[in-house]
Amino acid sequence: MPGFNLQVPKSVEGIDSKILMPVNAWQDKTAYKEQLKKLAGQFVKNFEKYHDGTPKEVIDKGGPTTKF
């Protein structure tokens, strides 16, 4: 999932795979992408207060990003 460094499964037994990706729940895909970027930006801004005490590998791979 762009912006959040999350991996979403492609399939889960007994679940329609279309609903596993949040974008598929939105009729307006452009609005979804705008909200995704906005939310990722809010997470990045909030994380700034923890940046100095967080290991570099966590920052590089484990958190939200504004890079899409």
PyMOL commands that set and color helices and strands:
alter all, ss='L'
color gray80, all
select helices_A, chain A and resi 17-19+22-25+29-53+56-61
alter helices_A, ss='H'
color red, helices_A
deselect
rebuild
show_as cartoon
